Each structure stands twice: as structure tokens, then as C-alpha cells.
């Protein structure tokens, strides 16, 4: 058995899954002989055994098709972009919004998403999953936001440093 490593940021997505035929998201607790034990990401936090024949999609492995240079973009990157634009919650109502509104939402977050391969039902899942993660595992975004801020600060620091040209005298001393 391997030790459980403390996850940070979007790495937590490797512990969260969608189970085909069941609504919502589930935190993967541990494997068992009969399948995998999961806990629902909601107020109830019900523990359930998911059998070996169930289709389980770990969110860390999910991506969205694009028309751009990259064939797809990781769901974690899409979630971070949603966070940047919409904050902690996407207020667009999944059940009552028109297809056009849902497509416009994703187009704002991921302009080059592949409109022939990404369906409205997929967009609804992305919004629902984002809101669930934001509400029940907010720490998934905390470390990632800090990492992005650190990265941006480092880029700004590099950009602000003037490039020093060495003179001929300095070169000869070296």
C-alpha cells in the first residue's frame, strides 16, 4: 500500500470523479475488492461502493476538445479560467439557460473550444462540477491561485529587470 500524499490545488482533481449514471461528483476514498468506495460531494456526504463495471471518470483526466494548436485543454485549466472570470460561483442557471447562453459562457472561458465535439450537455456538466468543487473543495482553487500569482509575479520581475549590456572593459576583465 502506498501512503496518501497530501494534495494541493488542482491536484485534488485526481481524488474527484464523476460516475456515469449518478448525478454530482464523488471524492474517491479507497479501492476495495468489489470496486471503489466514494463519498458524494454534497451536504449528505454519503459513502457508496461503486462496482468495477461502472464508468468512473477522474476529473484530473478530463479535458475539453479545442480547434487550436492543442487538441484539448485540461479541465483543471478551464476551471482556473472560470475562477478568473466568474469568481467562486457561476451564476448561469444550468437548467433554465438557453443553449446559446451556455455556448457563449464556454466561448468566453475557452474561445477555441471545438463546437462539433463539445455538446451543451458537456457545458452544463462543467458548470455544475465547477460550482460543486468551489463549494465543497474550495482548497482545490486556493493553492492553484497562489501558484498562478507567484508565476505572474516572477514573470513581471523578469520583465522589469533592465538588460545590462556589458562594456568592452568588463568583458576583458572577465
Z-matrix of the N, CA and C atoms (Angstrom, degrees):
N
C 1 1.456
C 2 1.516 1 109.91
N 3 1.322 2 115.95 1 139.35
C 4 1.459 3 119.34 2 177.57
C 5 1.518 4 109.75 3 -93.60
N 6 1.330 5 115.62 4 151.95
C 7 1.451 6 120.20 5 178.85
C 8 1.519 7 109.19 6 -74.03
N 9 1.316 8 115.44 7 148.50
C 10 1.463 9 119.38 8 177.96
C 11 1.523 10 108.44 9 -77.88
N 12 1.304 11 116.02 10 123.33
C 13 1.455 12 121.70 11 179.95
C 14 1.523 13 107.95 12 -92.47
N 15 1.329 14 116.39 13 135.61
C 16 1.465 15 121.14 14 179.01
C 17 1.528 16 109.35 15 -65.85
N 18 1.311 17 117.18 16 123.71
C 19 1.463 18 121.38 17 -178.27
C 20 1.514 19 110.45 18 -92.17
N 21 1.323 20 115.56 19 150.11
C 22 1.453 21 119.77 20 176.18
C 23 1.518 22 109.20 21 -130.40
N 24 1.308 23 115.27 22 149.43
C 25 1.455 24 121.15 23 174.52
C 26 1.511 25 114.04 24 55.44
N 27 1.321 26 114.53 25 -142.56
C 28 1.457 27 120.76 26 -176.11
C 29 1.523 28 112.48 27 -66.62
N 30 1.351 29 117.63 28 -8.83
C 31 1.470 30 119.91 29 173.71
C 32 1.523 31 109.99 30 -62.16
N 33 1.329 32 116.65 31 -22.92
C 34 1.464 33 120.21 32 178.79
C 35 1.520 34 111.58 33 -62.03
N 36 1.331 35 117.59 34 -18.89
C 37 1.462 36 120.35 35 -179.89
C 38 1.523 37 111.73 36 -64.47
N 39 1.326 38 118.40 37 -19.17
C 40 1.461 39 119.16 38 177.69
C 41 1.532 40 111.20 39 -75.92
N 42 1.335 41 116.02 40 -9.32
C 43 1.468 42 120.84 41 177.41
C 44 1.523 43 111.89 42 -103.41
N 45 1.339 44 117.03 43 1.43
C 46 1.464 45 121.11 44 -176.15
C 47 1.520 46 108.98 45 -119.19
N 48 1.340 47 115.29 46 136.51
C 49 1.465 48 119.29 47 -177.06
C 50 1.513 49 111.58 48 -138.88
N 51 1.320 50 112.98 49 158.77
C 52 1.453 51 122.29 50 171.76
C 53 1.522 52 104.90 51 -107.78
N 54 1.314 53 116.85 52 137.62
C 55 1.462 54 120.50 53 178.83
C 56 1.518 55 107.69 54 -113.54
N 57 1.333 56 115.86 55 122.79
C 58 1.452 57 121.57 56 -178.87
C 59 1.528 58 109.89 57 -56.57
N 60 1.329 59 116.10 58 130.28
C 61 1.461 60 120.82 59 178.48
C 62 1.519 61 113.62 60 91.56
N 63 1.335 62 117.13 61 -8.58
C 64 1.467 63 120.53 62 178.64
C 65 1.521 64 107.64 63 -121.18
N 66 1.315 65 116.64 64 136.07
C 67 1.457 66 120.56 65 179.33
C 68 1.517 67 111.49 66 -75.45
N 69 1.333 68 116.51 67 157.09
C 70 1.456 69 121.04 68 175.40
C 71 1.513 70 114.07 69 82.95
N 72 1.323 71 113.88 70 -166.48
C 73 1.455 72 121.39 71 179.61
C 74 1.519 73 109.53 72 -123.04
N 75 1.331 74 114.98 73 161.25
C 76 1.453 75 120.81 74 -178.29
C 77 1.514 76 110.68 75 -135.27
N 78 1.339 77 115.74 76 139.45
C 79 1.460 78 120.82 77 173.49
C 80 1.528 79 106.40 78 -86.74
N 81 1.321 80 116.72 79 128.69
C 82 1.462 81 121.12 80 179.80
C 83 1.524 82 107.66 81 -78.27
N 84 1.324 83 116.63 82 121.08
C 85 1.460 84 120.13 83 -178.06
C 86 1.529 85 111.53 84 -93.11
N 87 1.342 86 115.81 85 -57.88
C 88 1.466 87 117.77 86 177.31
C 89 1.522 88 110.79 87 -166.53
N 90 1.332 89 115.01 88 151.85
C 91 1.461 90 118.86 89 177.24
C 92 1.535 91 110.06 90 -75.75
N 93 1.310 92 115.42 91 153.81
C 94 1.469 93 119.91 92 174.61
C 95 1.530 94 107.08 93 -138.32
N 96 1.304 95 116.01 94 174.28
C 97 1.479 96 119.16 95 -179.54
C 98 1.517 97 111.95 96 -62.17
N 99 1.329 98 115.71 97 -31.81
C 100 1.464 99 119.92 98 -175.44
C 101 1.527 100 113.55 99 -94.38
N 102 1.329 101 118.26 100 5.50
C 103 1.470 102 120.86 101 -178.87
C 104 1.513 103 110.79 102 146.30
N 105 1.323 104 115.92 103 -132.67
C 106 1.456 105 120.48 104 179.55
C 107 1.535 106 108.68 105 -137.59
N 108 1.329 107 115.69 106 140.38
C 109 1.458 108 120.35 107 179.30
C 110 1.523 109 107.32 108 -92.99
N 111 1.340 110 115.46 109 128.02
C 112 1.455 111 121.37 110 -178.95
C 113 1.525 112 109.95 111 -126.69
N 114 1.340 113 115.22 112 161.69
C 115 1.456 114 121.63 113 177.29
C 116 1.520 115 107.26 114 -125.88
N 117 1.321 116 117.17 115 131.57
C 118 1.461 117 120.39 116 -177.78
C 119 1.528 118 110.87 117 -67.89
N 120 1.332 119 115.44 118 142.50
C 121 1.470 120 120.82 119 176.90
C 122 1.525 121 107.57 120 -91.11
N 123 1.303 122 115.60 121 81.56
C 124 1.459 123 122.37 122 176.71
C 125 1.522 124 108.07 123 -162.24
N 126 1.326 125 116.90 124 -173.22
C 127 1.464 126 120.70 125 -178.59
C 128 1.531 127 112.12 126 -62.81
N 129 1.325 128 116.68 127 -33.61
C 130 1.471 129 121.36 128 -175.35
C 131 1.521 130 112.85 129 -72.15
N 132 1.338 131 117.84 130 -34.79
C 133 1.464 132 123.59 131 -177.53
C 134 1.537 133 111.85 132 49.73
N 135 1.337 134 114.89 133 45.45
C 136 1.463 135 120.24 134 -179.52
C 137 1.518 136 111.04 135 -72.05
N 138 1.324 137 114.54 136 136.98
C 139 1.460 138 119.73 137 176.54
C 140 1.528 139 107.65 138 -93.69
N 141 1.331 140 115.77 139 136.85
C 142 1.453 141 122.24 140 -176.81
C 143 1.519 142 109.71 141 -139.68
N 144 1.320 143 115.39 142 149.13
C 145 1.462 144 120.35 143 173.76
C 146 1.530 145 107.16 144 -97.53
N 147 1.320 146 116.21 145 122.10
C 148 1.458 147 121.65 146 178.18
C 149 1.525 148 106.72 147 -99.70
N 150 1.310 149 116.35 148 122.64
C 151 1.466 150 121.60 149 -176.96
C 152 1.519 151 113.26 150 -67.03
N 153 1.329 152 116.77 151 164.24
C 154 1.469 153 121.87 152 -176.98
C 155 1.531 154 114.10 153 -67.46
N 156 1.329 155 118.25 154 -17.15
C 157 1.465 156 120.28 155 -178.80
C 158 1.530 157 112.57 156 -90.63
N 159 1.352 158 117.26 157 -10.21
C 160 1.465 159 120.76 158 -179.42
C 161 1.525 160 110.42 159 -70.59
N 162 1.322 161 116.04 160 145.72
C 163 1.469 162 120.28 161 176.28
C 164 1.522 163 108.94 162 -87.06
N 165 1.318 164 115.03 163 111.66
C 166 1.457 165 121.92 164 -178.85
C 167 1.526 166 107.95 165 -112.01
N 168 1.327 167 116.54 166 125.33
C 169 1.465 168 121.22 167 178.40
C 170 1.520 169 109.07 168 -111.99
N 171 1.327 170 116.64 169 114.13
C 172 1.460 171 121.33 170 177.20
C 173 1.527 172 106.94 171 -77.40
N 174 1.337 173 116.91 172 128.71
C 175 1.463 174 120.59 173 -173.76
C 176 1.526 175 113.23 174 -61.28
N 177 1.308 176 117.75 175 -27.43
C 178 1.473 177 121.00 176 178.99
C 179 1.536 178 110.36 177 -61.94
N 180 1.339 179 116.73 178 -27.32
C 181 1.468 180 121.96 179 -177.66
C 182 1.528 181 113.90 180 -94.66
N 183 1.327 182 117.12 181 -0.86
C 184 1.465 183 121.13 182 -177.49
C 185 1.530 184 109.72 183 -90.02
N 186 1.332 185 115.85 184 139.06
C 187 1.461 186 120.40 185 176.38
C 188 1.526 187 109.20 186 -140.64
N 189 1.318 188 115.27 187 167.33
C 190 1.465 189 120.89 188 -178.53
C 191 1.523 190 108.77 189 -114.55
N 192 1.333 191 116.13 190 130.05
C 193 1.463 192 121.57 191 -179.54
C 194 1.524 193 110.97 192 -63.61
N 195 1.352 194 115.72 193 142.38
C 196 1.459 195 120.54 194 176.88
C 197 1.522 196 110.02 195 -132.47
N 198 1.328 197 115.16 196 165.60
C 199 1.467 198 121.72 197 175.82
C 200 1.529 199 110.67 198 -94.53
N 201 1.326 200 116.38 199 -7.51
C 202 1.465 201 121.22 200 -174.38
C 203 1.519 202 113.31 201 -74.96
N 204 1.339 203 115.14 202 -165.19
C 205 1.462 204 122.19 203 -179.08
C 206 1.529 205 109.97 204 -61.15
N 207 1.332 206 115.50 205 -38.81
C 208 1.464 207 120.25 206 175.76
C 209 1.529 208 106.96 207 -83.75
N 210 1.326 209 116.45 208 138.23
C 211 1.474 210 119.18 209 179.31
C 212 1.521 211 111.83 210 -71.64
N 213 1.340 212 115.61 211 -26.35
C 214 1.454 213 119.76 212 179.02
C 215 1.525 214 109.92 213 -155.53
N 216 1.321 215 115.22 214 162.45
C 217 1.458 216 122.11 215 179.27
C 218 1.523 217 107.55 216 -122.14
N 219 1.326 218 116.40 217 134.26
C 220 1.465 219 121.55 218 -179.55
C 221 1.527 220 110.53 219 -59.34
N 222 1.319 221 115.55 220 141.37
C 223 1.458 222 121.61 221 179.63
C 224 1.528 223 110.36 222 -58.50
N 225 1.326 224 117.63 223 -35.43
C 226 1.469 225 120.81 224 179.06
C 227 1.526 226 110.76 225 -59.80
N 228 1.344 227 117.66 226 -40.35
C 229 1.464 228 121.21 227 178.22
C 230 1.527 229 110.98 228 -66.49
N 231 1.324 230 116.02 229 -37.95
C 232 1.467 231 120.98 230 178.25
C 233 1.531 232 109.18 231 -65.29
N 234 1.341 233 117.04 232 -42.96
C 235 1.468 234 120.99 233 178.53
C 236 1.534 235 111.16 234 -60.70
N 237 1.323 236 117.22 235 -41.44
C 238 1.468 237 120.41 236 179.82
C 239 1.526 238 110.94 237 -65.17
N 240 1.326 239 116.70 238 -37.53
C 241 1.464 240 121.20 239 178.14
C 242 1.538 241 110.08 240 -68.00
N 243 1.328 242 116.49 241 -39.43
C 244 1.472 243 120.63 242 176.87
C 245 1.529 244 108.78 243 -61.07
N 246 1.330 245 116.33 244 -43.05
C 247 1.468 246 121.91 245 -179.57
C 248 1.535 247 109.83 246 -59.77
N 249 1.324 248 115.17 247 -43.06
C 250 1.465 249 122.22 248 -179.71
C 251 1.532 250 111.14 249 -61.16
N 252 1.337 251 116.63 250 -41.29
C 253 1.471 252 121.75 251 -175.63
C 254 1.530 253 112.74 252 -86.89
N 255 1.342 254 116.64 253 -43.64
C 256 1.473 255 120.43 254 -171.04
C 257 1.525 256 115.58 255 -108.19
N 258 1.325 257 117.77 256 -7.31
C 259 1.460 258 119.46 257 -179.29
C 260 1.522 259 111.59 258 78.22
N 261 1.337 260 115.52 259 -147.84
C 262 1.463 261 120.76 260 -172.73
C 263 1.524 262 115.28 261 -74.55
N 264 1.331 263 116.92 262 -18.98
C 265 1.466 264 118.63 263 -177.80
C 266 1.517 265 111.07 264 -144.42
N 267 1.331 266 114.58 265 139.09
C 268 1.466 267 120.07 266 173.18
C 269 1.525 268 105.06 267 -90.77
N 270 1.321 269 116.23 268 117.91
C 271 1.464 270 120.17 269 -175.09
C 272 1.529 271 113.33 270 -87.09
N 273 1.318 272 116.88 271 -4.90
C 274 1.463 273 121.30 272 177.61
C 275 1.534 274 108.41 273 -63.43
N 276 1.321 275 117.16 274 122.49
C 277 1.464 276 121.35 275 -177.94
C 278 1.525 277 109.90 276 -75.51
N 279 1.321 278 115.83 277 116.52
C 280 1.461 279 121.58 278 -175.83
C 281 1.531 280 111.97 279 -61.63
N 282 1.327 281 117.04 280 -42.35
C 283 1.472 282 120.38 281 -174.23
C 284 1.529 283 113.84 282 -78.67
N 285 1.333 284 117.04 283 -28.87
C 286 1.467 285 118.70 284 -174.77
C 287 1.525 286 114.67 285 -107.76
N 288 1.320 287 117.63 286 -8.35
C 289 1.470 288 119.95 287 179.28
C 290 1.522 289 110.63 288 -74.48
N 291 1.332 290 115.15 289 148.22
C 292 1.464 291 119.48 290 178.03
C 293 1.523 292 109.84 291 -75.37
N 294 1.318 293 115.80 292 161.85
C 295 1.462 294 120.84 293 177.59
C 296 1.529 295 109.63 294 -58.11
N 297 1.327 296 115.75 295 -39.79
C 298 1.464 297 121.21 296 -178.90
C 299 1.537 298 110.42 297 -60.71
N 300 1.336 299 116.86 298 -44.71
C 301 1.471 300 121.00 299 179.99
C 302 1.526 301 110.86 300 -63.12
N 303 1.321 302 116.95 301 -40.15
C 304 1.463 303 121.25 302 -179.53
C 305 1.533 304 110.62 303 -67.28
N 306 1.323 305 116.33 304 -42.03
C 307 1.471 306 120.73 305 178.58
C 308 1.533 307 109.94 306 -64.93
N 309 1.331 308 117.03 307 -40.95
C 310 1.470 309 121.04 308 177.85
C 311 1.522 310 111.01 309 -62.91
N 312 1.337 311 116.23 310 -38.26
C 313 1.467 312 120.90 311 177.58
C 314 1.532 313 110.26 312 -57.82
N 315 1.337 314 116.42 313 -52.10
C 316 1.468 315 119.60 314 -177.72
C 317 1.525 316 111.03 315 -68.48
N 318 1.322 317 117.39 316 -34.32
C 319 1.464 318 120.75 317 179.18
C 320 1.525 319 110.98 318 -63.10
N 321 1.331 320 116.72 319 -32.82
C 322 1.464 321 120.32 320 178.42
C 323 1.536 322 110.06 321 -71.54
N 324 1.329 323 116.59 322 -37.38
C 325 1.465 324 122.20 323 -178.22
C 326 1.528 325 111.44 324 -79.83
N 327 1.323 326 116.05 325 -43.25
C 328 1.466 327 122.13 326 -176.27
C 329 1.534 328 107.93 327 -136.15
N 330 1.329 329 117.36 328 81.71
C 331 1.473 330 121.36 329 -173.02
C 332 1.531 331 115.24 330 -54.47
N 333 1.321 332 117.99 331 -33.45
C 334 1.468 333 118.76 332 -176.40
C 335 1.530 334 113.85 333 -99.59
N 336 1.360 335 116.92 334 27.95
C 337 1.469 336 117.47 335 177.01
C 338 1.527 337 109.51 336 -65.62
N 339 1.319 338 115.94 337 146.87
C 340 1.466 339 122.12 338 -176.48
C 341 1.531 340 109.94 339 -78.11
N 342 1.315 341 115.62 340 106.43
C 343 1.471 342 120.71 341 -176.01
C 344 1.532 343 113.57 342 -69.86
N 345 1.337 344 117.56 343 -12.72
C 346 1.467 345 119.60 344 177.82
C 347 1.529 346 111.89 345 -89.48
N 348 1.346 347 116.95 346 -21.46
C 349 1.467 348 120.13 347 -177.24
C 350 1.531 349 113.86 348 -109.23
N 351 1.334 350 116.97 349 -20.35
C 352 1.466 351 120.85 350 -179.75
C 353 1.527 352 108.01 351 -101.27
N 354 1.320 353 115.52 352 115.98
C 355 1.453 354 121.38 353 -176.16
C 356 1.526 355 111.49 354 -93.11
N 357 1.329 356 116.54 355 162.81
C 358 1.462 357 121.86 356 177.57
C 359 1.530 358 109.64 357 -57.81
N 360 1.317 359 117.09 358 -37.61
C 361 1.475 360 120.15 359 178.97
C 362 1.536 361 110.80 360 -62.07
N 363 1.337 362 116.98 361 -33.27
C 364 1.468 363 120.95 362 177.06
C 365 1.529 364 110.46 363 -67.81
N 366 1.322 365 115.96 364 -40.96
C 367 1.465 366 120.80 365 -179.86
C 368 1.526 367 109.63 366 -63.96
N 369 1.334 368 116.46 367 -40.54
C 370 1.466 369 120.91 368 177.73
C 371 1.526 370 110.43 369 -60.67
N 372 1.339 371 116.63 370 -41.61
C 373 1.470 372 120.48 371 178.41
C 374 1.519 373 110.92 372 -63.41
N 375 1.330 374 117.13 373 -43.81
C 376 1.468 375 120.83 374 -179.70
C 377 1.531 376 109.94 375 -58.03
N 378 1.333 377 117.24 376 -46.22
C 379 1.472 378 121.45 377 -179.63
C 380 1.527 379 110.43 378 -64.36
N 381 1.318 380 116.18 379 -46.99
C 382 1.461 381 120.68 380 -179.44
C 383 1.524 382 110.37 381 -61.29
N 384 1.326 383 116.98 382 -47.77
C 385 1.463 384 121.61 383 -179.48
C 386 1.522 385 110.99 384 -62.37
N 387 1.322 386 116.66 385 -42.13
C 388 1.469 387 120.54 386 179.99
C 389 1.526 388 109.55 387 -59.74
N 390 1.327 389 116.90 388 -48.31
C 391 1.463 390 120.59 389 -178.22
C 392 1.529 391 111.44 390 -63.94
N 393 1.342 392 117.47 391 -38.33
C 394 1.464 393 120.37 392 177.50
C 395 1.527 394 111.19 393 -64.65
N 396 1.315 395 116.72 394 -46.79
C 397 1.466 396 120.72 395 179.33
C 398 1.528 397 110.81 396 -61.93
N 399 1.315 398 115.92 397 -44.18
C 400 1.453 399 120.76 398 -178.44
C 401 1.527 400 111.32 399 -62.39
N 402 1.329 401 116.02 400 -36.23
C 403 1.461 402 120.45 401 -178.22
C 404 1.531 403 112.72 402 -81.08
N 405 1.329 404 117.52 403 -43.18
C 406 1.461 405 120.75 404 -172.18
C 407 1.527 406 115.28 405 -102.11
N 408 1.333 407 117.86 406 -19.35
C 409 1.472 408 120.59 407 176.13
C 410 1.529 409 108.18 408 -135.98
N 411 1.341 410 117.10 409 60.99
C 412 1.467 411 119.27 410 -177.67
C 413 1.530 412 112.49 411 -61.85
N 414 1.327 413 116.45 412 -24.49
C 415 1.466 414 119.76 413 179.00
C 416 1.529 415 112.31 414 -63.76
N 417 1.323 416 117.13 415 -16.73
C 418 1.468 417 120.37 416 176.96
C 419 1.524 418 110.36 417 -63.10
N 420 1.332 419 116.47 418 -27.50
C 421 1.459 420 120.71 419 -178.02
C 422 1.523 421 112.72 420 -96.71
N 423 1.323 422 117.79 421 -26.90
C 424 1.463 423 121.84 422 -175.01
C 425 1.527 424 112.37 423 -59.41
N 426 1.315 425 117.60 424 -56.28
C 427 1.467 426 120.27 425 -178.10
C 428 1.520 427 110.79 426 -65.32
N 429 1.319 428 116.74 427 -37.02
C 430 1.462 429 119.95 428 -179.51
C 431 1.521 430 110.81 429 -66.32
N 432 1.337 431 117.80 430 -39.76
C 433 1.457 432 121.02 431 178.21
C 434 1.519 433 109.90 432 -63.96
N 435 1.333 434 116.82 433 -40.94
C 436 1.465 435 120.90 434 179.38
C 437 1.527 436 110.00 435 -64.12
N 438 1.318 437 116.95 436 -40.23
C 439 1.467 438 120.98 437 179.57
C 440 1.523 439 110.41 438 -64.94
N 441 1.325 440 116.65 439 -40.69
C 442 1.470 441 120.83 440 179.25
C 443 1.526 442 109.46 441 -65.58
N 444 1.358 443 117.25 442 -43.12
C 445 1.459 444 120.58 443 179.24
C 446 1.526 445 110.87 444 -62.35
N 447 1.340 446 117.34 445 -42.01
C 448 1.455 447 121.89 446 178.58
C 449 1.516 448 110.18 447 -62.27
N 450 1.330 449 116.04 448 -43.38
C 451 1.469 450 121.65 449 179.81
C 452 1.525 451 110.55 450 -62.41
N 453 1.323 452 116.97 451 -44.85
C 454 1.465 453 121.81 452 179.78
C 455 1.526 454 109.74 453 -64.22
N 456 1.336 455 117.52 454 -44.03
C 457 1.460 456 121.52 455 179.53
C 458 1.527 457 110.38 456 -61.15
N 459 1.322 458 117.16 457 -41.56
C 460 1.466 459 121.65 458 179.15
C 461 1.528 460 110.58 459 -63.71
N 462 1.327 461 116.51 460 -41.43
C 463 1.469 462 120.61 461 178.79
C 464 1.526 463 110.55 462 -64.25
N 465 1.351 464 116.38 463 -40.79
C 466 1.456 465 120.42 464 -179.90
C 467 1.529 466 110.51 465 -66.05
N 468 1.344 467 116.32 466 -39.73
C 469 1.457 468 121.51 467 179.15
C 470 1.525 469 110.53 468 -60.14
N 471 1.317 470 116.26 469 -46.26
C 472 1.465 471 121.65 470 179.50
C 473 1.517 472 109.99 471 -62.05
N 474 1.320 473 116.58 472 -41.48
C 475 1.464 474 121.10 473 -178.03
C 476 1.529 475 111.46 474 -67.90
N 477 1.343 476 117.32 475 -31.86
C 478 1.458 477 120.89 476 -177.23
C 479 1.519 478 113.01 477 -79.64
N 480 1.322 479 118.25 478 -25.01
C 481 1.461 480 120.31 479 -178.75
C 482 1.522 481 109.71 480 -69.14
N 483 1.341 482 116.32 481 123.94
C 484 1.462 483 118.09 482 179.40
C 485 1.524 484 110.20 483 -70.96
N 486 1.287 485 114.91 484 146.30
C 487 1.458 486 119.74 485 178.73
C 488 1.518 487 106.64 486 -83.39
N 489 1.315 488 116.34 487 119.92
C 490 1.453 489 121.49 488 -177.57
C 491 1.524 490 109.11 489 -91.73
N 492 1.305 491 114.67 490 123.43
C 493 1.461 492 118.47 491 176.88
C 494 1.516 493 107.43 492 -91.22
N 495 1.300 494 115.25 493 132.29
C 496 1.450 495 117.89 494 -179.94
C 497 1.520 496 109.59 495 -84.78
N 498 1.300 497 113.26 496 144.23
C 499 1.473 498 118.81 497 178.91
C 500 1.512 499 109.69 498 -86.11
N 501 1.312 500 115.91 499 169.20
C 502 1.465 501 119.57 500 -179.67
C 503 1.524 502 110.84 501 -63.07
N 504 1.342 503 117.49 502 -35.68
C 505 1.463 504 121.51 503 179.53
C 506 1.525 505 110.68 504 -62.11
N 507 1.355 506 116.79 505 -43.89
C 508 1.469 507 121.20 506 -179.83
C 509 1.511 508 110.60 507 -64.38
N 510 1.333 509 116.99 508 -38.91
C 511 1.465 510 120.31 509 -179.33
C 512 1.519 511 110.63 510 -65.16
N 513 1.344 512 116.85 511 -39.59
C 514 1.455 513 119.34 512 -178.49
C 515 1.518 514 112.17 513 -71.13
N 516 1.355 515 117.32 514 -26.34
C 517 1.464 516 121.05 515 177.87
C 518 1.526 517 111.16 516 -73.47
N 519 1.320 518 116.84 517 -27.58
C 520 1.462 519 121.29 518 -174.23
C 521 1.476 520 113.81 519 -72.04
